[in-house]
Amino acid sequence: MIVKKSEIEEIEMDLTGTCNLSCPLCTRNYSHADHLVEKNVRTFDQITAQLDEFSNLQRFFIAGAVSEPTMYKDFVKFIEYLNSRNIYYELFTNGNTRTEQWWRELGQLIPSHCRCCFTVCGSNQQLHEMYRVGSDLQQILRNAAAFRENERKNDWIQHIRFQYNAEDRDSDDMRSIFSQFSNVMLVETEGIRRLNEHKVDVPAGVAPLPTRDKMIKLLFNQRPKPGSHATIQCRSLENKKVYINQFGQISACYVHAEFERDYFNGPEFDYTDILSFKFPDCFLCEKRTRTIIEKTGLDFVC
């Protein structure tokens, strides 16, 4: 299956490969992903020249599989570029960079139909920092408040639930924090990646809720093997979406980029190897696996 670069509608990109936090479940903590965590900063012109080649680009995710997007030195110029192309985008940030004034000015740039999402995982510093290691809760709230001065109601708070903060999510203090934001996004962690070895210690309680953890283990225990007669329903292909790392290398998705150094080159992207189930990570898009994931509400947020 061949997809032309001009047919791609959605991109997720890492701008730098660097982060100011040390979250224990991050991709950065797996030896198999060492090829993604090397710092590299492309110039603004290099990045935009590459994106100009995607003539039908409609949606952009500034999430950072291995990095904090707002650490990119020309981040404001980058936002102005996306605005100039009228591309819908979502920014996911830890909110622990820059100054309040910088966030205030960013709030004036991001259109109301786009999103800026701040991640908070606890109602106090101790709980929040259990997973968001190195993060300052009060700084996030100050920066988010500065961003919100635009009154466009395009600010979001994302809360990732683990075992350790499950009860806190429904506490009065956490609800008070939720109430400060215009929109709330509640997600569940799926725990550590189960295809390769984790190389750092994970604090107690930084795991999915027990019932969910049981479902995930069952799913991974029965996964089909590469090369078997399995049908791949590739989300990248369906959504006409690709991932671009900080080096400008293009992969089908950020999961594939994490596990495989298998990059698309040229004006056309060939999905033959992916659809033939050559790669272990693609079992997440295997037909039966996808059905289970969708029916049980698994989303593999870490």
Solvent accessible surface area in square Angstrom, and as a share of the most:
residue,aa,sasa,rsa
1,M,123,0.55
2,I,84,0.43
3,V,9,0.05
4,K,106,0.45
5,K,27,0.12
6,S,54,0.35
7,E,69,0.31
8,I,0,0.00
9,E,41,0.19
10,E,17,0.08
11,I,0,0.00
12,E,15,0.07
13,M,1,0.01
14,D,1,0.00
15,L,2,0.01
16,T,4,0.02
17,G,0,0.00
18,T,25,0.14
19,C,42,0.25
20,N,58,0.30
21,L,13,0.07
22,S,76,0.49
23,C,15,0.09
24,P,8,0.05
25,L,0,0.00
26,C,25,0.15
27,T,4,0.03
28,R,65,0.24
29,N,24,0.12
30,Y,0,0.00
31,S,64,0.41
32,H,36,0.16
33,A,0,0.00
34,D,69,0.36
35,H,26,0.11
36,L,1,0.01
37,V,35,0.20
38,E,112,0.50
39,K,137,0.58
40,N,46,0.24
41,V,56,0.32
42,R,30,0.11
43,T,68,0.40
44,F,35,0.15
45,D,103,0.53
46,Q,98,0.44
47,I,1,0.01
48,T,12,0.07
49,A,57,0.44
50,Q,26,0.12
51,L,0,0.00
52,D,83,0.43
53,E,95,0.42
54,F,0,0.00
55,S,85,0.55
56,N,61,0.31
57,L,11,0.06
58,Q,80,0.36
59,R,67,0.25
60,F,0,0.00
61,F,44,0.18
62,I,0,0.00
63,A,30,0.23
64,G,18,0.17
65,A,23,0.18
66,V,2,0.01
67,S,9,0.06
68,E,6,0.03
69,P,3,0.02
70,T,0,0.00
71,M,76,0.34
72,Y,0,0.00
73,K,133,0.56
74,D,32,0.17
75,F,0,0.00
76,V,47,0.27
77,K,95,0.40
78,F,0,0.00
79,I,0,0.00
80,E,81,0.36
81,Y,26,0.10
82,L,0,0.00
83,N,47,0.24
84,S,91,0.59
85,R,66,0.24
86,N,125,0.64
87,I,3,0.02
88,Y,59,0.22
89,Y,1,0.00
90,E,18,0.08
91,L,0,0.00
92,F,42,0.18
93,T,5,0.03
94,N,5,0.03
95,G,0,0.00
96,N,16,0.08
97,T,15,0.09
98,R,90,0.33
99,T,87,0.50
100,E,72,0.32
101,Q,91,0.40
102,W,34,0.12
103,W,0,0.00
104,R,69,0.25
105,E,93,0.42
106,L,1,0.00
107,G,0,0.00
108,Q,95,0.42
109,L,53,0.26
110,I,0,0.00
111,P,34,0.21
112,S,70,0.45
113,H,105,0.47
114,C,1,0.01
115,R,70,0.26
116,C,0,0.00
117,C,0,0.00
118,F,0,0.00
119,T,6,0.03
120,V,0,0.00
121,C,0,0.00
122,G,0,0.00
123,S,16,0.10
124,N,68,0.35
125,Q,72,0.32
126,Q,147,0.65
127,L,40,0.20
128,H,0,0.00
129,E,65,0.29
130,M,65,0.29
131,Y,4,0.02
132,R,28,0.10
133,V,56,0.32
134,G,52,0.50
135,S,3,0.02
136,D,62,0.32
137,L,1,0.01
138,Q,101,0.45
139,Q,47,0.21
140,I,1,0.00
141,L,20,0.10
142,R,117,0.43
143,N,2,0.01
144,A,0,0.00
145,A,45,0.35
146,A,2,0.01
147,F,0,0.00
148,R,52,0.19
149,E,92,0.41
150,N,18,0.09
151,E,149,0.67
152,R,84,0.31
153,K,151,0.64
154,N,4,0.02
155,D,2,0.01
156,W,45,0.16
157,I,0,0.00
158,Q,22,0.10
159,H,0,0.00
160,I,6,0.03
161,R,49,0.18
162,F,0,0.00
163,Q,70,0.31
164,Y,40,0.15
165,N,0,0.00
166,A,20,0.15
167,E,158,0.71
168,D,19,0.10
169,R,29,0.11
170,D,85,0.44
171,S,35,0.23
172,D,116,0.60
173,D,94,0.49
174,M,0,0.00
175,R,139,0.51
176,S,60,0.39
177,I,11,0.06
178,F,26,0.11
179,S,90,0.58
180,Q,75,0.33
181,F,14,0.06
182,S,46,0.30
183,N,38,0.19
184,V,62,0.36
185,M,37,0.16
186,L,89,0.44
187,V,21,0.12
188,E,27,0.12
189,T,0,0.00
190,E,4,0.02
191,G,7,0.07
192,I,67,0.34
193,R,41,0.15
194,R,58,0.21
195,L,38,0.19
196,N,64,0.33
197,E,140,0.63
198,H,32,0.14
199,K,107,0.46
200,V,58,0.34
201,D,137,0.71
202,V,50,0.29
203,P,48,0.30
204,A,98,0.76
205,G,23,0.22
206,V,5,0.03
207,A,30,0.23
208,P,3,0.02
209,L,46,0.23
210,P,94,0.59
211,T,101,0.59
212,R,34,0.12
213,D,23,0.12
214,K,154,0.65
215,M,61,0.27
216,I,0,0.00
217,K,100,0.42
218,L,111,0.55
219,L,4,0.02
220,F,17,0.07
221,N,127,0.65
222,Q,70,0.31
223,R,94,0.34
224,P,27,0.17
225,K,156,0.66
226,P,58,0.36
227,G,62,0.60
228,S,46,0.30
229,H,202,0.90
230,A,24,0.18
231,T,79,0.46
232,I,15,0.07
233,Q,62,0.28
234,C,10,0.06
235,R,76,0.28
236,S,6,0.04
237,L,35,0.17
238,E,98,0.44
239,N,72,0.37
240,K,74,0.31
241,K,46,0.20
242,V,0,0.00
243,Y,2,0.01
244,I,0,0.00
245,N,1,0.00
246,Q,1,0.01
247,F,65,0.27
248,G,13,0.13
249,Q,70,0.31
250,I,11,0.05
251,S,1,0.01
252,A,3,0.02
253,C,44,0.27
254,Y,80,0.30
255,V,30,0.17
256,H,1,0.01
257,A,0,0.00
258,E,4,0.02
259,F,37,0.15
260,E,38,0.17
261,R,172,0.63
262,D,46,0.24
263,Y,55,0.21
264,F,20,0.08
265,N,123,0.63
266,G,41,0.40
267,P,102,0.64
268,E,84,0.38
269,F,1,0.00
270,D,76,0.39
271,Y,1,0.00
272,T,73,0.43
273,D,63,0.33
274,I,5,0.03
275,L,58,0.29
276,S,69,0.44
277,F,0,0.00
278,K,118,0.50
279,F,13,0.05
280,P,64,0.40
281,D,5,0.02
282,C,12,0.07
283,F,1,0.00
284,L,27,0.14
285,C,19,0.12
286,E,14,0.06
287,K,108,0.46
288,R,128,0.47
289,T,4,0.02
290,R,30,0.11
291,T,57,0.33
292,I,47,0.24
293,I,11,0.06
294,E,107,0.48
295,K,164,0.70
296,T,47,0.27
297,G,45,0.43
298,L,8,0.04
299,D,69,0.36
300,F,52,0.22
301,V,39,0.23
302,C,40,0.24
